[in-house]
Amino acid sequence: MTSGDASGTDKWSFGPSIGYTPKENVWVSVGWNVSGFEDEDFEAARYTQQGPYIKLRAKFDQNTLKGVIKGLGLGAE
């Protein structure tokens, strides 16, 4: 389904999804696109096409990076 935008740049997909946070700053979700679309620029992403998908999101900021560096033993103390 496309929007009424004259430029033709808007495309929509829709469907239910559910997710959870297994660890701070991480979000995992699964869903089903009832109506999807294909986009050559996002072909590998697959979450725009019709059917099931899994999405993993992670937030990284300066505090996350400090924790990773400290965990790897690379930081100066």
Secondary structure, 3 states (H helix, E strand, C coil): CECCCCCCCCECCECCEEEECCCCCEEEEEEEECECCCCHHHCCCCCCCCEEEEEEEECCCHHHHHHHHHHCCCCCC
